[in-house]
Amino acid sequence: MNEDTFQRFSAADLRTFIDNTFKAFEVPQADAAQAADVLVTSDLRGIDSHGVARLRKYVELMSEGLINPRPNVRILRERMSTATVDGDNGLGLVVGPKANQIAIEKAEKVGSGWVSVCNTNHFGIAGYYPLQALQKDIIGWAMTNTGKWMAPIFGAERMLGTNPIAIAFPGLKEPPVVIDFATSAVSFGKVQIKRREGKDLPDNWILDPDGNPSNKVDDLLTGGTLLPLGSTRETGGHKGYCMAAMVDILTAVLSGANWGPFAPPFASRVFIPEKSVGKGIGHFFGAMSIDGFMDVDEFKTRIDEWVQRFRETKAAPDTQGVLIPGDPERFAEAERKESGIPIIRPVIEDLKWVAEKAKIDWIQ
């Protein structure tokens, strides 16, 4: 980014600002701090599309009474290793961590935990949740469905969300392997960033309203669709479509949330689903205790060996060598902890609007 187009802020200042924003809308102190942690973690890890850039949208939804600031998050159905949770239309940034913790506690007790969630909304970056599991030597999974943006293979109509998947594995001396990706060709948040920057989209991201390839953001916003991960049938798009379908079923069909084209959008004015087939959107969390499979240090040592061997891969021309899943986010976090988090000017203007709406001080 050109330094004229952004300003850097410390993670601490952003955390305080986000925390104060949520508290201004009657979110309890502990929940506000939790929500701020999810968003700041996203920005620290370089996933700008899902961090503080989303704060205005949360504020708009809370201002309109479309998010419950004080949800009663409760278990609807439960067995030793499974549960279904109702998020009471609370912030996904609060409901998600609570449900994820239930999965982790089950894994600690019986070896694994699997929790589906309905009646919730946008939960931030999927990768946040397995990172919490790693602190307990647990392999964590996280998935969510989203409002419809993506066409199925051979389709020209939005039917599925970007439906991300994340999973993480701890190393002993090496950093963890952290896998976090949308099952669409790109997340909608990255399209929003291109729009704020006034740039066209790369090839193979979207179709226009008639189902033709396009590079124009407006073609997506006026009825076009995102493509699945892999883009076309010939380049493997059917695999992204199948993964998105899997996420939709685990997060929404299984939990009692709205699935597929009926999932309510986070950007509430983009479209209104024609009907409801459940409550809110859905999440799905998994937790697997490593010591249920092998000694924890042995597993971590084997992860180290896996990482080290992959780092020795012969590099392709004009590259710096093979990346391990999680490397880009780890590099970004190290740099941003030292230099600050870059926020582009349009997002800064949104945050100043947030400060005015919440009647709190902007960062000085």
Backbone hydrogen bonds, N-H to C=O, Kabsch-Sander energy under -0.5 kcal/mol:
donor,donor_aa,acceptor,acceptor_aa,energy
5,T,2,N,-2.5
6,F,3,E,-0.6
7,Q,343,I,-2.2
9,F,341,I,-1.9
14,L,10,S,-2.2
15,R,11,A,-2.7
16,T,12,A,-2.3
17,F,13,D,-2.3
18,I,14,L,-2.8
19,D,15,R,-2.7
20,N,16,T,-2.6
21,T,17,F,-2.0
22,F,18,I,-2.4
23,K,19,D,-2.2
24,A,20,N,-1.8
25,F,21,T,-0.7
25,F,22,F,-1.2
26,E,23,K,-1.8
27,V,22,F,-2.0
32,A,28,P,-3.0
33,A,29,Q,-2.4
34,Q,30,A,-2.0
35,A,31,D,-2.8
36,A,32,A,-2.4
37,D,33,A,-1.9
38,V,34,Q,-1.8
39,L,35,A,-2.0
40,V,36,A,-2.7
41,T,37,D,-2.2
42,S,38,V,-1.6
43,D,39,L,-1.9
44,L,40,V,-2.9
45,R,41,T,-2.0
46,G,43,D,-1.5
47,I,42,S,-2.5
48,D,46,G,-1.3
50,H,47,I,-1.8
51,G,48,D,-0.8
53,A,48,D,-0.5
54,R,51,G,-2.3
55,L,52,V,-1.7
58,Y,54,R,-1.7
59,V,55,L,-2.4
60,E,56,R,-2.8
61,L,57,K,-2.3
62,M,58,Y,-2.6
63,S,59,V,-2.8
64,E,60,E,-1.5
65,G,62,M,-1.5
66,L,61,L,-3.0
67,I,61,L,-0.6
68,N,89,N,-3.3
73,V,71,P,-1.0
74,R,86,D,-2.0
76,L,74,R,-0.5
76,L,84,T,-3.1
77,R,84,T,-1.2
79,R,82,T,-2.5
83,A,114,W,-1.7
84,T,77,R,-2.4
85,V,116,S,-2.9
86,D,74,R,-3.0
87,G,85,V,-0.6
87,G,118,C,-2.7
89,N,119,N,-2.5
90,G,87,G,-1.7
90,G,119,N,-0.6
91,L,68,N,-0.6
94,V,91,L,-1.9
95,V,91,L,-3.1
96,G,92,G,-2.4
98,K,94,V,-1.6
99,A,95,V,-2.5
100,N,96,G,-2.8
101,Q,97,P,-2.0
102,I,98,K,-1.5
103,A,99,A,-1.8
104,I,100,N,-2.3
105,E,101,Q,-2.6
106,K,102,I,-2.0
107,A,103,A,-2.1
108,E,104,I,-2.2
109,K,105,E,-1.4
110,V,106,K,-3.3
111,G,107,A,-1.8
113,G,287,A,-2.4
114,W,81,S,-2.2
115,V,285,F,-2.7
116,S,83,A,-2.3
117,V,283,H,-2.4
118,C,85,V,-2.6
119,N,279,K,-3.0
120,T,281,I,-1.3
128,Y,125,I,-1.3
129,Y,126,A,-1.2
131,L,127,G,-1.2
132,Q,128,Y,-1.1
132,Q,129,Y,-0.5
133,A,129,Y,-1.5
134,L,130,P,-2.0
135,Q,131,L,-0.7
135,Q,132,Q,-0.6
136,K,133,A,-2.1
137,D,134,L,-1.9
138,I,133,A,-1.5
139,I,288,M,-2.7
140,G,138,I,-0.6
140,G,168,A,-0.6
141,W,286,G,-2.9
142,A,166,A,-2.1
143,M,284,F,-1.8
144,T,164,P,-1.2
145,N,282,G,-2.1
148,K,263,A,-0.6
149,W,160,L,-3.0
150,M,160,L,-3.6
151,A,226,L,-2.1
155,G,152,P,-2.6
159,M,150,M,-3.0
160,L,150,M,-2.2
165,I,181,F,-2.4
166,A,142,A,-2.2
167,I,179,I,-2.3
168,A,140,G,-1.3
169,F,177,V,-2.5
172,L,300,K,-1.1
177,V,169,F,-2.6
178,V,176,P,-0.7
178,V,325,P,-1.9
179,I,167,I,-3.0
179,I,177,V,-0.6
180,D,178,V,-0.5
181,F,165,I,-2.4
183,T,162,T,-2.5
184,S,162,T,-0.8
185,A,227,L,-3.4
190,K,187,S,-0.6
191,V,187,S,-1.0
192,Q,188,F,-2.2
193,I,189,G,-1.8
194,K,190,K,-1.9
195,R,191,V,-2.2
196,R,192,Q,-2.5
197,E,193,I,-2.1
198,G,194,K,-0.6
198,G,195,R,-1.1
199,K,194,K,-2.7
201,L,215,N,-3.5
205,W,202,P,-0.8
206,I,214,S,-0.7
207,L,225,T,-2.7
208,D,212,N,-3.5
211,G,208,D,-2.6
214,S,206,I,-1.5
217,V,215,N,-0.5
219,D,216,K,-0.9
220,L,216,K,-0.9
220,L,217,V,-1.1
221,L,217,V,-2.0
222,T,218,D,-1.6
223,G,220,L,-1.4
224,G,219,D,-1.4
225,T,207,L,-1.7
226,L,149,W,-3.6
227,L,205,W,-2.6
229,L,183,T,-2.7
231,S,228,P,-3.0
232,T,230,G,-1.3
236,G,233,R,-1.1
237,G,230,G,-0.6
237,G,232,T,-3.7
239,K,236,G,-1.7
240,G,229,L,-1.1
240,G,236,G,-0.9
241,Y,237,G,-2.4
242,C,238,H,-2.1
243,M,239,K,-2.2
244,A,240,G,-2.5
245,A,241,Y,-2.3
246,M,242,C,-2.3
247,V,243,M,-2.5
248,D,244,A,-2.4
249,I,245,A,-2.2
250,L,246,M,-2.6
251,T,247,V,-2.8
252,A,248,D,-2.1
253,V,248,D,-1.4
254,L,249,I,-2.5
256,G,252,A,-1.9
257,A,252,A,-1.4
258,N,280,G,-2.5
262,F,259,W,-2.3
263,A,260,G,-1.6
268,S,266,F,-1.5
270,V,267,A,-2.2
279,K,256,G,-1.8
280,G,278,G,-0.5
281,I,120,T,-2.3
283,H,117,V,-1.4
284,F,143,M,-2.1
285,F,115,V,-2.8
286,G,141,W,-1.6
287,A,113,G,-2.2
288,M,139,I,-2.4
289,S,111,G,-2.8
290,I,137,D,-1.4
292,G,289,S,-1.8
293,F,290,I,-2.6
294,M,290,I,-2.3
299,F,295,D,-2.3
300,K,296,V,-2.6
301,T,297,D,-2.4
302,R,298,E,-2.2
303,I,299,F,-2.4
304,D,300,K,-2.4
305,E,301,T,-2.3
306,W,302,R,-2.3
307,V,303,I,-3.0
308,Q,304,D,-2.9
309,R,305,E,-2.3
310,F,306,W,-2.2
311,R,307,V,-2.1
312,E,308,Q,-0.9
312,E,309,R,-0.6
313,T,310,F,-1.5
319,T,316,A,-1.0
327,D,324,I,-2.9
330,R,326,G,-2.3
331,F,327,D,-3.0
332,A,328,P,-2.3
333,E,329,E,-2.4
334,A,330,R,-2.1
335,E,331,F,-2.1
336,R,332,A,-2.9
337,K,333,E,-2.2
338,E,334,A,-1.0
339,S,335,E,-2.9
340,G,336,R,-2.0
341,I,9,F,-3.7
343,I,7,Q,-2.8
345,R,5,T,-2.2
347,V,344,I,-0.6
348,I,344,I,-2.0
349,E,345,R,-2.4
350,D,346,P,-1.7
351,L,347,V,-2.5
352,K,348,I,-2.2
353,W,349,E,-1.9
354,V,350,D,-2.2
355,A,351,L,-2.4
356,E,352,K,-2.0
357,K,353,W,-2.7
358,A,354,V,-3.0
359,K,355,A,-0.9
360,I,355,A,-2.3
